[in-house]
Amino acid sequence: MKRIVKILMICSIALGFICCGEDDLTPSNLDVDRIDTLLDWSNPIVKKYYEDYNVAILTRFDENLDLRFDFLSQEQGALISFWRHLDVGRMTRKTECDSAITVLDTAVFKYFKDEMEIEGQTYKTDFRSKYFPNKILVTNKLDSDENVFGLIMQTVNRPSATGVGASYFQSNDNAVIVNLESEMLHTDEDKFNRVTKSILYCMIVYAFDKHNLYDQIPEVFYSYSKPYYSQKIENIQILQGEEAHVIGRDEYVEKYNMVCTTVAPTSNMNGFLPAMTLPSSHEDVRTYIDHLINPETIDGNRYESFDEEYGDKVFVWKWTTQVTVKMWYIARTLMKLGIDVLAINQDPIFHEIVNKTQEEIERIQ
């Protein structure tokens, strides 16, 4: 009898395959269905981003399915170890979840626009629907006992020199995770700004890396530093008939037309050794973006100015003409992509530069 039952089951399965032709095959939508159950539909920000931009903002998520799955197969042992030991927290209170999502929306997402007006011309940008990650996971804990990898370590607002301890951001091809722990955010204004600006930087550069937005930047930006990208300083010096020698941060900017910050291309404030390899073209872009968000002078110290009209402290830079032109191209590219750089950076000197026309910039190149 059991044998007959087995035969009947096999026949039924075979008949099912025959009846189901290739045209009848459809995706399972299992992950979409799963995300629908995880979303907090009562939160208007969550609802808006999922319905308008197909971006899932999740405070409830599965660490393996939504975050770690494509890292544990990486070949780099250190990277595998980092992801295995990353301590990811969970928000449990509705008020905490809503507060964190509001911070994300009002202090980070507000700079991304669906359209931008530049010199009287309106650009339809749709940055969030085109370039945001599919999932944005929000947590109240993102701790590591090991050196931290990723975009968060490229910004002047990185958690620390090694990233060990509380981090603010991590990412993969499918999702990003941000740490918006309430006590960390509301301890003081400076900490709040550092956390939110670091997330803003990571969100922009994440899009540049994933969608190769580096190609959107006009070639003239790269032309100023193209002979130097990825070259050793000593090799350039020898080709120019000089002996290999250490250069200061001022000389670095003037010779190679690249900005430097307190972390890029090195955190050594005394200068650059001749054996150091200069940044690649992509690294150059990322440093300019970080410098736009977090203005610093080339010696690593912010220089404060005072805006008499508004009574606010603002920051100014020590820029060469070439650096000024390159920053204009970075700022204008970000604007055309849908990033409101004039809202990000309130410095009137920066505004004066960005508001110059293409013709005015070409005259000073």
Buried (B, 14 or more C-beta within 10 A) or exposed (E): EEEEEEEEEEEEEEEEEEEEEEEEEEEEEEBEEEBEEBBBEEBEBBBEBBEEBEBBBBBBBEBEBBBBBEBEEEEEEEBBEBBEEBEBEEBEEEEBBBBBBEBBBEBBBEBBBBEBEEEEEEBEBBBBBEBBBBBBBBBBBBBBEBBBBBBBBBBBBBBEEEBBEBBBBBBBEBBBBBBBBBEBBEEEEEBBEBBBBBBBBBBBBBBBBEEEBBEEBEEBBBEBBEEBBEBBBBBBBEEEEEEBEBBBBBBBBBBBBBBBBBBBBBEEEEBBBBEBEBBEBBBBBBBBBBBBBBBBBBBBEBEEEEEEEEEEEBBBBBBBEBBBBBBBBBBBBBBBBBBBBBEBBBBBBBBEBBEBEEEEBEEEE
